[in-house]
């Protein structure tokens, strides 16, 4: 697998210090599998979810691997009526990334990026680097510096 992706080029261009952490990708394994394979807490593995509001305007929400997004809370905080996940093919059109390899860095289209506030309090995070089975390790302050995300509070427990 190539480690040169739109995301890694974006990180390099923006002088972000990052470490690539490849792992063996499993279809539908999600953050649970990647955290197990890397031996890191799933809470520190950040998922990049592509959603859209009622006008079909796309947005990205970054969430802890062990949490779910309350779309109702997210919509309320963004001042829109509804937020729902995009269909995989729509998400791919917006980002240029294959589902399972979606990164918030170097997306094809510029989209609003939201980030669960508690992610910024972690020491380091593992986030997709633009390919299935390819994460990068960065400090959250760098994510905030280069993406300027809207910080939101919309995490709910995965078993809710």
C-alpha positions in Angstrom: 0.0 0.0 0.0 1.3 3.5 -0.9 1.9 5.7 2.1 1.8 8.7 -0.1 -1.9 9.9 0.0 -3.7 13.3 -0.4 -3.8 13.3 3.5 0.0 12.7 3.9 0.8 15.3 1.3 -1.6 17.8 3.1 0.1 17.0 6.5 3.6 17.5 5.0 2.7 20.7 3.2 1.3 22.1 6.5 4.4 21.0 8.4 2.5 18.7 10.8 4.6 16.3 12.7 3.1 12.9 12.2 4.0 9.2 12.3 2.4 6.7 10.0 1.0 3.7 11.7 -0.1 1.0 9.1 -2.1 -2.0 10.2 -3.8 -4.9 8.5 -7.2 -3.6 7.4 -10.4 -5.7 8.0 -13.6 -4.9 6.1 -16.2 -3.5 8.6 -13.6 -3.8 11.4 -13.6 -0.1 12.2 -11.8 1.5 15.1 -12.2 -1.6 17.3 -9.9 -3.6 15.0 -7.4 -0.9 14.3 -7.0 -0.1 18.1 -6.5 -3.9 18.8 -4.0 -4.3 16.0 -2.0 -1.2 17.1 -2.4 -1.9 20.9 -3.9 1.5 21.6 -7.1 2.6 23.4 -10.0 2.8 21.0 -10.9 6.1 22.6 -7.7 7.6 21.0 -8.5 6.2 17.5 -10.5 8.9 15.8 -13.1 8.1 13.1 -13.8 10.5 10.3 -17.5 10.5 9.5 -19.1 12.3 6.5 -22.6 13.6 7.2 -24.9 16.0 5.5 -27.6 18.5 6.8 -31.1 18.8 5.5 -29.9 20.8 2.4 -27.4 18.0 1.6 -24.5 20.2 2.6 -21.7 17.8 3.5 -19.7 18.1 6.7 -17.1 16.0 8.5 -17.4 15.0 12.2 -14.4 13.6 14.0 -15.4 11.3 16.9 -13.7 8.9 19.4 -13.7 5.4 18.1 -15.5 4.1 21.1 -18.3 6.7 20.9 -21.3 7.4 18.6 -22.5 10.8 17.2 -25.8 12.1 18.5 -27.0 13.6 15.2 -29.7 15.5 17.1 -27.2 17.2 19.4 -24.8 17.9 16.5 -27.6 19.5 14.4 -28.7 21.6 17.4 -25.1 22.8 17.9 -24.6 23.6 14.2 -28.0 25.4 14.0 -29.4 23.1 11.3 -32.6 21.0 11.3 -31.1 17.6 10.7 -27.8 15.8 10.3 -27.5 12.3 8.9 -24.7 10.1 7.5 -24.0 10.4 3.8 -24.3 7.3 1.6 -20.8 5.7 1.1 -20.7 6.7 -2.6 -21.6 10.3 -1.7 -19.0 10.5 1.0 -16.4 9.2 -1.4 -17.4 11.9 -4.0 -17.0 14.6 -1.4 -13.7 13.4 0.1 -12.0 11.6 -2.7 -11.4 8.8 -0.2 -12.7 5.2 -0.1 -14.9 4.5 2.9 -12.7 2.9 5.5 -9.9 5.1 4.5 -11.5 8.6 4.9 -9.2 11.3 6.3 -10.2 14.8 7.3 -6.9 16.0 5.7 -6.6 16.7 2.0 -10.3 16.2 1.0 -11.4 16.7 -2.5 -14.0 19.3 -1.5 -13.6 21.8 1.3 -16.2 21.0 4.0 -17.0 22.2 7.4 -15.2 20.1 9.9 -16.5 19.4 13.4 -14.6 17.7 16.2 -15.8 16.3 19.4 -14.3 18.7 22.0 -12.9 15.9 24.2 -10.6 14.8 21.4 -8.5 18.0 21.9 -7.7 16.9 25.5 -6.0 13.7 24.5 -2.2 13.4 24.5 -2.1 11.9 21.0 -4.6 10.6 18.5 -4.6 8.0 15.7 -6.5 9.2 12.7 -6.9 8.0 9.1 -4.1 9.0 6.8 -6.1 8.5 3.6 -6.0 4.8 3.0 -7.6 1.6 4.4 -5.2 0.3 7.0 -3.2 3.5 7.3 -3.5 5.7 10.4 -1.2 8.6 11.4 -0.4 9.6 15.0 -0.5 13.3 15.7 -1.1 15.6 18.7 -4.6 17.1 18.7 -3.3 20.6 18.8 -1.9 20.1 15.3 -5.3 18.9 14.1 -6.9 22.0 15.5 -4.2 24.2 13.9 -4.5 22.9 10.4 -8.3 22.1 10.2 -9.7 24.9 12.5 -12.7 22.6 13.4 -15.9 23.6 15.1 -15.7 22.0 18.5 -18.9 20.2 19.5 -20.2 18.1 22.3 -22.2 15.3 20.7 -20.6 12.0 21.8 -22.8 9.3 23.2 -21.8 5.9 24.4 -21.6 3.2 21.7 -24.1 1.0 23.4 -26.7 3.8 23.7 
